[in-house]
Amino acid sequence: MNNIKTLGELKASGYQSRSIKEEIRQNLIKKLKAGETTFPGIVGYEDSVIPETERALLSKHNILFLGLRGQAKTRMARQMISLLDAYIPVIEGSDINDDPFNPISKYARDLIAEKGDQAPITWLSREQRYGEKLATPDVSVADLIGDIDPIKAANLKLSFADERVLHYGIIPRSNRSIFVINELPDLQARIQVSLFNILEEGDIQIRGFKLRLPLDILFVFTANPEDYTNRGSIVTPLKDRIQSQILTHYPKTLEHALEITEQEAGIHEEQKGLVQVSDLVKRLIEQVAFEARSSELVDKKSGVSARLTISALENAVSTAERRAFLNNESSTQVWISDLAGIIPSITGKVELVYEGEQEGPFQVAMNLVDKAIRSQFVRYFPNPEQLNKRRNTGKPSAQVKAEENPYKPVINWFDKGNHLNIDFNTTDQKKVQQLYQVDGLHALVKKYFSGTNELQAALLMEFVLFGLASYSMISKKLFETRVEFNDLFGSMLGSGVSDEEDPGFEENE
């Protein structure tokens, strides 16, 4: 079809033009009937956002995606390209992609009047039919709609009253395309007003010209609901002209979050061959985001993007990779202590309320990691708090003995004055040896995970220590180069290392 070069050949081919919204509707219907995935790679929206978007497109609506940052709003819009025809014909040389059968610009009308069926046409691919603009306060009407071009008027020796001196903005140039405006509330109100007639009647106004250009565009807008109070608002008449408003959301389950991070994280093949990442570590990283979204110290109006966990997983792998390089190891795994390396991914991705700022970004990030460990710990091992409650229920001694605290040997080892220092950059072999020094730790892991190999068991052993510390059964103190586990009473007396020698802070006392 795209071998056709003139208007006459296009007529002879039997080609029929259709509006972009009708085109998307028909192509969507074909996909739905064939059982094809309409928005591949979009996880967690199968029963919410995707069906709502499909209904809006079937209704031939303009769309507003409303949601917090990192909720795949722009990705949803970009994937609509797949619902366009592979190619469409346009008048060659047209600035606004004129339909050969329904030309709307003066240039296209004059060309067809002059050359008739010999008017040249060209073909536009679906990838060329997508326009996107990030709304910022400095965007002008000229940027979006157009303005008079005095240089063109001078070069062509035309009067300013001639339509040919107009320079079209990005919206007219997106005729017969999908056009996306991201962060719509950031547009000044007077700029938003300029979109009224385009959405309703297809008219545009440029200076004093009386133009009626029935533009054929599918508009998709994105906005953060909190922007209405923080930076601006969508003016009511404009919002009224956007037929479908669709609310996006963060992953509702840990499984969906895991799938998104696995899909998006940029882990290099070289890293995959060197570093193993257990399902436990991946779940801990995802849990950090869930904890942040419910934390009183994090600004919920700003949201916690999925980019947090993506960056965190990349940093965790790189932390283990760097350690392997330093120790000249051919393989390693991400340890629980390596989660100290994801702190920069957290501090840069969460906005704190006043109380959080007082606490400090680093401390808040560490607390989120600690809460994630605490939340996930009970999925693998008995809840230490419930064990304490059982012990104080007044049950017969035989029954209490049957429910003996499995953590008691580990806690007793620390209560005897022992402590464990794990250097962040120590070798895997040395870390395993250190973990085996703790009485009852290996036996505890094997009791609940009998089929694990040595490294897996060691990872779970380290997890037990971090978990017990999160439940205040033992103490954990982080330094710049190591983590120290101790009994609670010993940690209160101090570790014997001055702050000047090795600055750290207590997390559990």
C-alpha positions in Angstrom: 0.0 0.0 0.0 2.8 2.5 0.8 4.1 2.2 -2.7 1.3 4.5 -3.8 2.8 8.0 -4.5 -0.1 10.1 -5.9 -3.7 11.0 -4.9 -5.0 9.3 -8.0 -3.3 6.1 -7.2 -4.7 6.3 -3.7 -8.2 6.7 -5.0 -7.8 3.8 -7.4 -6.6 1.5 -4.5 -10.0 1.8 -2.7 -8.3 3.2 0.4 -10.8 4.7 2.9 -9.6 7.2 5.5 -11.0 7.2 9.0 -10.4 9.3 12.1 -7.7 8.3 14.5 -10.2 7.5 17.3 -12.1 5.2 14.9 -8.9 3.7 13.7 -7.8 2.9 17.3 -11.3 1.6 18.2 -11.3 -0.9 15.3 -7.8 -2.1 15.9 -8.5 -2.5 19.6 -11.6 -4.6 18.7 -9.5 -6.9 16.6 -7.0 -7.4 19.4 -9.8 -8.1 21.9 -11.5 -10.6 19.7 -8.2 -12.3 19.0 -7.4 -12.5 22.7 -4.2 -10.4 22.3 -2.6 -8.5 25.1 -3.4 -4.8 24.5 -0.9 -3.3 26.9 2.0 -5.8 27.3 4.4 -5.3 30.2 1.9 -3.3 32.3 1.7 -5.4 35.5 -1.0 -5.1 38.1 -3.5 -3.1 36.0 -5.2 -6.2 34.4 -8.4 -5.7 36.4 -8.4 -2.0 36.9 -6.6 0.6 34.7 -6.4 -1.5 31.5 -10.1 -2.4 31.2 -11.0 1.3 32.0 -8.6 2.4 29.3 -10.0 0.0 26.8 -13.5 1.2 27.5 -12.4 4.8 27.0 -10.8 4.0 23.7 -13.8 2.0 22.5 -15.9 5.1 23.4 -13.5 7.3 21.3 -12.7 9.4 24.4 -9.8 11.7 25.2 -8.2 10.4 28.4 -6.8 11.8 31.7 -4.6 9.4 33.7 -4.7 10.6 37.3 -2.2 9.2 39.7 1.0 9.6 41.7 4.4 9.4 40.2 5.8 6.1 39.0 2.4 4.6 38.1 3.1 3.9 34.4 0.8 6.7 33.2 3.1 7.8 30.3 3.9 4.1 29.5 0.2 3.4 29.1 0.0 6.3 26.6 3.0 5.3 24.7 1.7 1.8 24.2 -1.3 3.1 22.4 0.9 3.4 19.4 0.5 -0.3 18.8 -3.3 0.3 18.2 -2.5 2.6 15.2 -2.4 1.4 11.6 1.2 0.6 10.4 1.1 3.4 7.9 -1.3 6.2 6.8 -1.2 8.4 3.7 -0.5 12.2 4.0 -0.1 15.0 1.6 3.6 15.3 0.9 5.1 18.5 2.4 2.2 19.2 4.8 3.1 20.5 8.2 0.0 19.0 9.8 -0.3 15.5 8.2 -3.2 16.4 5.9 -5.5 13.5 4.9 -5.4 13.4 1.1 -9.2 12.9 1.1 -9.9 15.6 3.7 -7.2 18.3 3.5 -7.6 21.1 6.1 -4.5 23.3 5.6 -4.3 26.0 2.9 -1.1 24.4 1.7 -2.8 21.0 1.0 -5.9 22.5 -0.5 -3.9 24.6 -2.9 -1.7 21.7 -3.9 -4.6 19.4 -4.7 -6.3 22.3 -6.6 -3.2 22.8 -8.6 -2.2 19.2 -9.3 -5.4 17.2 -8.9 -4.8 13.4 -8.9 -1.1 14.0 -9.4 -0.8 15.6 -6.0 2.1 13.7 -4.3 1.5 11.8 -1.1 3.8 10.1 1.4 3.2 7.5 4.1 3.5 8.1 7.9 4.4 5.2 10.2 2.7 4.6 13.5 5.9 5.6 15.4 5.8 9.0 13.7 2.2 9.6 14.9 3.0 10.1 18.6 3.6 13.5 20.1 4.5 14.2 23.8 5.0 17.4 25.7 6.0 17.8 29.3 3.9 20.7 30.7 6.1 23.3 32.4 5.1 26.9 33.5 7.1 28.4 30.6 5.1 26.6 27.9 3.4 29.2 25.7 0.4 29.2 23.4 2.9 29.6 20.5 4.6 26.3 21.5 1.3 24.4 21.6 -0.9 26.1 19.0 1.4 28.3 16.8 2.3 31.9 15.9 3.1 34.2 13.0 6.6 33.5 11.5 8.0 36.9 10.4 11.0 35.2 8.8 8.8 33.0 6.6 6.8 36.1 5.6 9.9 38.0 4.6 11.4 35.1 2.7 8.2 34.4 0.8 7.4 38.1 0.5 3.9 37.5 2.0 1.6 39.8 4.0 1.1 39.0 7.6 -2.6 38.5 6.6 -1.6 35.4 4.5 -2.2 32.1 6.2 1.0 30.8 4.8 3.0 32.9 7.2 1.8 30.8 10.1 4.1 28.5 12.0 2.1 25.7 13.5 2.7 24.5 17.1 3.2 21.0 18.3 -0.6 20.2 18.6 -1.5 21.0 14.9 1.6 19.2 13.8 0.3 16.1 15.7 -2.8 16.0 13.6 -4.0 12.4 13.0 -1.8 11.4 15.9 -1.8 10.6 19.6 -0.7 13.7 21.6 0.2 13.5 25.2 0.6 16.3 27.7 2.3 15.1 30.9 1.7 16.9 34.2 -1.2 18.9 32.9 -1.7 21.0 36.1 1.7 22.6 35.5 0.3 24.4 32.5 -0.7 28.0 33.3 -4.5 28.4 33.4 -4.5 30.7 30.3 -2.6 28.1 28.4 -5.1 25.4 29.4 -7.9 27.7 28.1 -6.3 27.6 24.6 -7.1 23.9 24.5 -10.9 24.3 25.0 -11.9 24.6 21.4 -9.4 22.1 20.1 -11.0 19.4 22.4 -14.6 20.4 21.7 -14.8 21.8 18.1 -11.4 21.3 16.6 -10.8 25.0 16.2 -7.5 26.8 16.8 -6.9 30.5 17.0 -3.5 32.0 16.1 -3.3 35.7 16.5 -6.0 37.4 14.4 -6.5 34.6 11.9 -10.0 33.1 11.5 -9.0 29.4 11.3 -11.1 26.4 11.5 -8.9 23.3 11.5 -10.9 20.2 12.6 -7.8 18.5 14.0 -8.0 14.8 14.3 -6.1 14.0 17.5 -6.4 11.5 20.4 -5.5 13.5 23.5 -4.0 11.8 26.5 -3.2 13.8 29.6 -1.4 12.8 32.8 -1.6 14.5 36.2 -0.8 13.9 39.8 -3.9 14.5 41.9 -1.9 16.4 44.6 -0.7 18.9 42.0 -4.0 20.5 42.3 -2.9 22.0 45.6 0.9 22.0 45.2 1.6 23.5 41.8 -1.6 24.3 40.0 -4.9 22.8 38.9 -6.7 21.7 35.9 -9.2 24.4 35.0 -12.8 23.1 35.4 -14.0 23.7 31.8 -10.9 21.8 30.4 -11.4 18.9 32.7 -15.1 18.8 31.7 -14.0 18.4 28.0 -11.8 15.3 28.8 -14.3 12.5 28.6 -12.6 9.7 30.6 -10.6 10.2 33.8 -8.8 7.0 34.9 -7.2 6.6 38.3 -3.9 4.7 38.4 -2.4 3.0 41.4 0.7 1.4 42.8 1.1 -2.5 42.8 -1.4 -3.9 45.2 0.5 -7.1 45.9 4.1 -8.0 46.5 4.0 -10.4 43.6 3.0 -7.7 41.1 5.8 -5.5 42.5 8.3 -8.2 42.1 7.3 -8.8 38.5 7.6 -5.1 37.7 11.1 -4.7 39.3 12.3 -7.9 37.6 11.1 -6.6 34.3 12.5 -3.1 34.6 15.8 -3.5 36.6 18.9 -3.0 34.4 20.9 -6.0 35.6 23.7 -6.7 33.2 24.4 -10.2 32.0 27.9 -9.9 33.5 26.3 -9.2 36.9 23.8 -12.1 36.5 26.7 -14.5 36.0 28.6 -13.2 39.1 25.8 -12.3 41.6 23.0 -14.5 42.8 19.9 -12.7 44.2 17.6 -14.8 46.3 13.9 -14.4 46.4 14.2 -13.4 50.0 16.3 -10.4 49.2 14.0 -9.4 46.3 11.0 -9.5 48.6 12.8 -7.4 51.3 13.5 -4.7 48.7 9.9 -4.6 47.5 8.7 -4.5 51.1 10.8 -1.3 51.6 8.5 0.5 49.1 5.4 -0.9 50.8 6.7 0.3 54.2 7.5 3.8 52.7 4.0 4.2 51.3 2.5 3.6 54.7 5.1 5.4 56.8 4.1 8.5 58.8 7.5 10.1 58.0 7.0 9.9 54.2 4.8 12.4 52.3 2.0 10.3 50.9 0.9 13.1 48.6 4.1 12.8 46.7 4.0 9.0 46.4 6.7 6.4 46.3 7.6 5.5 42.8 8.3 1.9 41.5 11.6 3.4 40.5 12.7 3.1 44.1 12.7 -0.7 44.1 14.2 -0.8 40.6 17.1 1.4 41.6 17.4 -0.5 44.9 17.7 -3.9 43.3 20.3 -2.5 40.9 22.3 -1.0 43.8 22.0 -4.3 45.8 23.5 -6.3 43.0 26.2 -3.7 42.4 27.1 -3.8 46.1 27.6 -7.5 46.0 29.5 -7.2 42.7 31.9 -4.6 44.1 32.6 -6.8 47.1 33.3 -9.7 44.8 35.8 -7.6 42.8 37.6 -6.4 46.0 37.9 -10.0 47.2 38.7 -11.5 43.8 35.7 -13.9 44.1 34.3 -15.6 41.0 30.7 -15.7 42.4 28.8 -14.3 45.3 25.2 -13.5 46.5 23.4 -10.5 47.8 23.5 -10.7 51.6 21.1 -9.0 54.0 24.0 -6.7 55.1 24.3 -5.6 51.4 21.0 -3.8 51.8 23.0 -1.0 53.4 24.0 -0.3 49.8 20.4 0.5 48.7 20.1 3.5 51.1 20.9 6.1 48.3 18.1 4.6 46.2 15.7 5.3 49.1 16.8 8.7 50.2 16.5 10.0 46.6 13.1 8.6 46.0 11.0 9.6 49.0 9.8 13.0 50.1 9.6 13.4 53.8 7.2 15.3 56.0 8.5 17.7 58.7 8.9 14.9 61.3 10.9 12.8 58.7 13.1 15.8 57.9 13.9 16.1 61.6 14.7 12.4 61.8 17.0 12.7 58.8 16.8 11.0 55.3 19.4 8.4 56.2 17.8 7.4 59.4 14.4 7.2 57.8 15.8 5.0 55.0 17.4 2.7 57.6 14.2 2.5 59.5 12.3 1.5 56.4 14.8 -1.3 55.7 14.4 -2.5 59.3 10.6 -2.4 59.1 10.8 -4.4 55.8 12.9 -7.1 57.5 10.5 -7.2 60.4 7.5 -7.5 58.1 9.0 -10.3 56.0 10.6 -12.2 58.9 7.4 -13.7 60.1 6.8 -15.2 56.7 9.9 -17.4 57.1 10.2 -17.9 60.9 8.0 -17.9 64.0 6.9 -14.5 65.2 9.1 -13.6 68.3 6.4 -11.4 69.8 3.8 -14.2 69.8 6.3 -16.5 71.4 6.7 -14.0 74.2 3.0 -13.8 74.7 2.6 -17.6 74.8 5.2 -17.7 77.5 3.2 -15.4 79.7 -0.3 -17.0 79.2 -0.1 -19.3 82.3 -0.1 -22.5 80.4 0.9 -25.8 82.0 4.7 -26.3 82.1 4.6 -29.3 79.7 2.8 -27.2 77.1 5.1 -24.3 77.5 8.1 -26.6 77.0 6.6 -27.9 73.8 6.4 -24.3 72.6 10.0 -23.5 73.7 11.3 -20.3 72.1 13.4 -21.5 69.1 15.5 -18.3 69.3 16.6 -18.9 72.9 20.0 -20.5 72.1 20.9 -17.6 69.8 19.8 -15.0 72.3 21.6 -16.8 75.1 24.8 -16.8 73.1 24.8 -13.0 72.9 23.6 -12.8 76.6 26.9 -14.5 77.6 28.8 -11.5 76.4 29.5 -12.7 72.8 29.2 -10.3 69.9 29.4 -10.6 66.1 31.0 -8.1 63.8 30.3 -8.6 60.1 32.4 -6.5 57.8 30.5 -5.3 54.7 33.4 -6.2 52.4 34.3 -9.5 54.0 34.5 -12.7 51.8 31.6 -15.0 51.6 33.7 -17.8 53.2 34.7 -15.7 56.2 31.1 -14.5 56.7 29.8 -18.1 56.7 32.5 -19.0 59.3 31.4 -16.0 61.5 27.7 -16.9 61.3 28.4 -20.5 62.4 30.0 -19.2 65.6 26.6 -18.2 66.9 25.3 -21.2 68.9 22.0 -22.5 67.7 21.8 -20.3 64.6 22.5 -23.0 62.0 20.2 -25.5 63.8 17.4 -23.0 63.8 17.6 -22.4 60.1 17.9 -26.1 59.3 14.8 -26.8 61.4 12.6 -24.7 59.1 14.6 -24.9 55.9 16.2 -28.4 55.8 16.8 -28.4 52.0 19.1 -25.4 51.8 22.7 -25.5 50.7 25.5 -23.8 52.7 25.2 -20.3 51.2 21.4 -20.3 51.3 21.5 -21.4 54.9 24.1 -18.7 55.7 21.9 -16.1 54.1 19.0 -17.2 56.3 21.2 -17.3 59.4 22.1 -13.6 58.7 18.4 -12.9 58.1 17.6 -14.4 61.6 20.1 -12.0 63.2 18.6 -9.0 61.4 15.1 -10.2 62.2 15.8 -10.7 65.9 17.3 -7.2 66.0 14.2 -5.8 64.4 12.1 -7.4 67.2 14.5 -6.0 69.8 15.7 -9.5 70.9 19.3 -8.6 70.3 20.9 -5.3 69.4 22.2 -4.2 66.0 24.6 -1.3 65.5 25.6 -0.1 62.0 28.9 1.5 61.3 30.3 2.7 58.0 32.2 -0.5 57.3 30.4 -3.2 59.4 27.4 -4.2 61.3 27.7 -5.4 64.9 25.3 -7.7 66.7 25.3 -7.8 70.5 23.0 -8.5 73.5 20.7 -5.7 74.5 22.4 -5.0 77.8 25.9 -5.0 76.3 24.8 -2.5 73.6 23.6 -0.1 76.3 27.0 -0.1 77.9 28.7 0.6 74.5 30.7 -1.5 72.2 34.1 -0.1 73.3 34.6 1.8 70.0 34.5 5.6 70.1 32.4 7.6 67.7 35.6 9.3 66.5 37.1 5.9 65.5 34.1 4.4 63.8 30.9 6.5 63.7 27.7 4.5 63.9 24.3 4.5 65.5 22.2 2.2 67.5 19.1 0.8 65.9 17.9 -1.6 68.6 18.2 -1.1 72.3 
